[in-house]
Amino acid sequence: MQIRRVVIIVLDGLGVGEMPDAYMYGDAGSNTLSHVAKAVGGISLPLLASFGLGCLTEVEGVECPAETAAAYGKMAESSKGKDTITGHWEMTGIIMQKPFPTFPAGFPDEIIKPFTGAIGRPVLGNVAASGTEIIKELGEEHLRTGYPIVYTSADSVFQIAAHEEIVPLQQLYDWCTVARELLRGDYAVGRVIARPFRGEKGSFVRTPNRRDFSLPPPSETLLDKLKAAGHDVVAVGKIDDIFAGRGITRSIHTKNNEDGIKKILAALEERASGLLYANLVDFDMLYGHRNDYSGYARALEQADRQLEDVCAKIREDEILILVADHGCDPTFPHTDHTREYTPLLVYGPRVLRRPLGMRSTFADVGQTVAELLNVPPLENGTSFSRELGLKTK
């Protein structure tokens, strides 16, 4: 029996220990999963524990079972960098030899001047900052002037924050399109992000109407190959933004992890072929970047419970792959991503429950999916389909 559909769920930011070059990124000693569990005095993840998550690193409350319910291993990132786009692109076959540029001192005049000229007004900020803090600091001035708040972070991003009652959403999105066109060459950040917010001074809150404007992948990805072969490529969460819409046949946006898993469950009811590719962003966005290890632990425990429902829907001709795109250790002194190994957990009725060892690149995931769904191989990665007992011919 051929595999008809593969489901990849990215547990965004769930690292399982520092990579050997972590010191080059300021991340020596990082271990998202282990540190979160230790910080809260132990964590309960019955499903992920049965899959072998506790075999990848020491996790208080999560043991390594003698027999697992899934194949398990961990992956090293071959690309330079530790951001979301780099991690996802590598899963689909692209290895980045050069990291995306960052601007810790803000963006130069070569970018800001043409941007302000195009939108017809000055900007506030132009600094590296926390998104919640900068709207607290500059939100009142934005309300008074109507000037957008421009900021960046340790990631390769150009973010524009604006109050929805001052700047209509479409206008904010249009400004982001202008920035995306300007940010090319040496200034080609991975994402331009619209960050709308509401509220009054002292109670500003970001709304769910965020939109990402990403660089398109520089070459063909697994998604492109699947779409060209006539497969469904269903993107849940921010996958569509990460790939700039390319190689995707249908996109389903989500509000949070809980909503994301509900949307995954609904998509699994459809007898589609190809790839269901989902990202659960709360671990990273709400907890990792905000150094909230308690929230991170709660979110993991909730996802573990919901993933049981996902597993119950995986059919004989489907497999589920749980991975992460980077680390985001909330116990670390900075609020950036962390350069870590990531988990690889593969579940399905026909999957052999065995160790998959250390994979040298995230691209092994994409190469495996390409082989299972009978599309041309990717430029990078080594398939582990036969290690799963899923021979395609």
Number of C-alpha atoms within 10 A of each C-alpha: 10 14 21 19 26 23 23 23 21 23 25 25 33 29 30 30 27 21 21 13 12 18 13 9 13 13 23 18 18 26 29 29 30 24 23 26 21 17 15 15 10 16 20 19 21 16 18 23 21 19 25 29 28 22 21 21 20 19 23 19 16 22 17 17 14 8 11 19 21 26 22 26 21 26 26 20 25 17 19 15 23 24 23 21 22 25 25 23 25 25 25 27 26 26 21 17 10 10 15 21 17 20 20 16 12 18 19 11 9 11 14 18 13 14 22 17 10 12 17 10 12 16 20 19 18 21 17 22 17 16 18 13 11 18 28 16 13 17 28 16 15 20 17 9 14 18 23 28 24 26 26 25 20 17 21 23 23 29 22 26 26 26 27 19 12 16 19 13 19 10 13 23 22 14 19 24 16 17 25 22 12 16 19 13 8 8 19 20 21 28 27 27 26 24 26 24 23 17 14 13 14 11 10 17 15 18 14 12 12 15 18 22 23 21 20 14 17 9 10 15 21 28 27 17 19 24 18 12 14 11 21 20 24 24 26 23 25 20 23 25 21 22 21 17 17 17 21 22 17 13 18 16 16 21 14 18 21 16 14 22 23 17 17 24 19 11 15 18 10 8 8 15 19 25 24 22 23 28 25 26 20 22 29 24 15 15 23 29 22 21 21 16 25 15 19 27 23 16 17 23 18 15 20 17 15 17 19 13 13 17 16 10 14 20 16 15 15 22 23 22 21 19 26 28 31 31 32 34 38 31 20 21 9 17 18 24 29 32 35 32 31 33 31 27 23 25 22 23 16 16 21 18 22 19 18 17 13 16 21 15 22 33 31 23 25 27 25 23 29 23 22 24 20 18 17 13 18 23 16 18 23 19 20 19 19 14 15 22 13 19 14 13 8
